[in-house]
């Protein structure tokens, strides 16, 4: 499973997002990811992918595409 698929799956299964709404341009806040849920998502991704997202600036206004790009950036580092 790729990173994009992993994030899509987490947003749907863990946070109850509508599968059709999880698109790169969708703001996380529109997918039921508020600031608290974003921290939970961050921790899950860090643990599953063995990365550190502490220095990445994300908010509930960030898009799915920005989240995916941040994760890819940390994997490449």
Short mmCIF file of the C-alpha atoms (twelve columns), coordinates in Angstrom:
data_MODEL
# 
_entry.id   MODEL 
# 
loop_
_atom_site.group_PDB 
_atom_site.id 
_atom_site.type_symbol 
_atom_site.label_atom_id 
_atom_site.label_alt_id 
_atom_site.label_comp_id 
_atom_site.label_asym_id 
_atom_site.label_seq_id 
_atom_site.Cartn_x 
_atom_site.Cartn_y 
_atom_site.Cartn_z 
_atom_site.pdbx_PDB_model_num 
ATOM 1  C CA . UNK A 1  0.000   0.000  0.000  1 
ATOM 2  C CA . UNK A 2  1.397   3.391  -0.985 1 
ATOM 3  C CA . UNK A 3  1.565   6.463  1.215  1 
ATOM 4  C CA . UNK A 4  -1.400  8.082  -0.551 1 
ATOM 5  C CA . UNK A 5  -3.482  4.939  -0.024 1 
ATOM 6  C CA . UNK A 6  -2.371  4.664  3.606  1 
ATOM 7  C CA . UNK A 7  -3.450  8.243  4.351  1 
ATOM 8  C CA . UNK A 8  -6.728  7.781  2.439  1 
ATOM 9  C CA . UNK A 9  -7.459  4.612  4.387  1 
ATOM 10 C CA . UNK A 10 -6.691  6.261  7.742  1 
ATOM 11 C CA . UNK A 11 -8.900  9.248  6.981  1 
ATOM 12 C CA . UNK A 12 -11.794 6.963  6.062  1 
ATOM 13 C CA . UNK A 13 -11.439 4.224  8.681  1 
ATOM 14 C CA . UNK A 14 -10.142 6.146  11.675 1 
ATOM 15 C CA . UNK A 15 -11.718 9.565  11.195 1 
ATOM 16 C CA . UNK A 16 -14.922 8.710  9.325  1 
ATOM 17 C CA . UNK A 17 -14.233 10.718 6.178  1 
ATOM 18 C CA . UNK A 18 -16.362 10.052 3.119  1 
ATOM 19 C CA . UNK A 19 -14.132 8.023  0.752  1 
ATOM 20 C CA . UNK A 20 -15.188 10.123 -2.232 1 
ATOM 21 C CA . UNK A 21 -14.311 13.350 -0.435 1 
ATOM 22 C CA . UNK A 22 -10.680 12.392 0.240  1 
ATOM 23 C CA . UNK A 23 -9.033  14.231 -2.643 1 
ATOM 24 C CA . UNK A 24 -5.717  16.099 -2.793 1 
ATOM 25 C CA . UNK A 25 -7.426  19.501 -2.772 1 
ATOM 26 C CA . UNK A 26 -9.740  18.694 0.162  1 
ATOM 27 C CA . UNK A 27 -8.972  20.579 3.392  1 
ATOM 28 C CA . UNK A 28 -8.548  18.229 6.337  1 
ATOM 29 C CA . UNK A 29 -11.168 20.161 8.338  1 
ATOM 30 C CA . UNK A 30 -13.759 19.165 5.731  1 
ATOM 31 C CA . UNK A 31 -12.910 15.516 6.391  1 
ATOM 32 C CA . UNK A 32 -13.629 15.642 10.148 1 
ATOM 33 C CA . UNK A 33 -9.980  16.257 11.024 1 
ATOM 34 C CA . UNK A 34 -9.818  19.052 13.577 1 
ATOM 35 C CA . UNK A 35 -6.636  20.069 15.417 1 
ATOM 36 C CA . UNK A 36 -6.918  17.222 17.944 1 
ATOM 37 C CA . UNK A 37 -7.591  14.621 15.256 1 
ATOM 38 C CA . UNK A 38 -4.667  16.028 13.241 1 
ATOM 39 C CA . UNK A 39 -2.322  15.360 16.167 1 
ATOM 40 C CA . UNK A 40 -3.648  11.810 16.416 1 
ATOM 41 C CA . UNK A 41 -3.149  11.346 12.669 1 
ATOM 42 C CA . UNK A 42 0.375   12.751 12.940 1 
ATOM 43 C CA . UNK A 43 1.284   10.271 15.703 1 
ATOM 44 C CA . UNK A 44 -0.202  7.335  13.789 1 
ATOM 45 C CA . UNK A 45 1.749   8.235  10.642 1 
ATOM 46 C CA . UNK A 46 4.971   8.780  12.579 1 
ATOM 47 C CA . UNK A 47 4.669   5.376  14.260 1 
ATOM 48 C CA . UNK A 48 3.648   3.441  11.145 1 
ATOM 49 C CA . UNK A 49 6.207   5.023  8.822  1 
ATOM 50 C CA . UNK A 50 9.021   5.694  11.310 1 
ATOM 51 C CA . UNK A 51 9.218   9.391  10.433 1 
ATOM 52 C CA . UNK A 52 9.194   12.652 12.397 1 
ATOM 53 C CA . UNK A 53 6.544   15.199 11.472 1 
ATOM 54 C CA . UNK A 54 7.207   17.599 14.376 1 
ATOM 55 C CA . UNK A 55 8.843   20.208 12.140 1 
ATOM 56 C CA . UNK A 56 6.112   20.026 9.504  1 
ATOM 57 C CA . UNK A 57 3.593   22.872 9.627  1 
ATOM 58 C CA . UNK A 58 0.149   21.330 9.221  1 
ATOM 59 C CA . UNK A 59 -3.238  22.540 10.388 1 
ATOM 60 C CA . UNK A 60 -6.814  21.457 9.875  1 
ATOM 61 C CA . UNK A 61 -6.847  23.968 6.995  1 
ATOM 62 C CA . UNK A 62 -4.077  22.038 5.232  1 
ATOM 63 C CA . UNK A 63 -5.158  19.858 2.330  1 
ATOM 64 C CA . UNK A 64 -4.802  16.130 1.897  1 
ATOM 65 C CA . UNK A 65 -2.246  16.857 -0.827 1 
ATOM 66 C CA . UNK A 66 -0.167  18.971 1.571  1 
ATOM 67 C CA . UNK A 67 -0.246  16.175 4.136  1 
ATOM 68 C CA . UNK A 68 0.832   13.613 1.531  1 
ATOM 69 C CA . UNK A 69 3.644   15.911 0.334  1 
ATOM 70 C CA . UNK A 70 4.839   16.436 3.921  1 
ATOM 71 C CA . UNK A 71 4.970   12.695 4.559  1 
ATOM 72 C CA . UNK A 72 6.801   12.073 1.278  1 
ATOM 73 C CA . UNK A 73 9.245   14.855 2.199  1 
ATOM 74 C CA . UNK A 74 10.047  13.228 5.519  1 
ATOM 75 C CA . UNK A 75 10.443  9.810  3.955  1 
ATOM 76 C CA . UNK A 76 12.946  11.245 1.481  1 
ATOM 77 C CA . UNK A 77 14.947  13.022 4.198  1 
# 
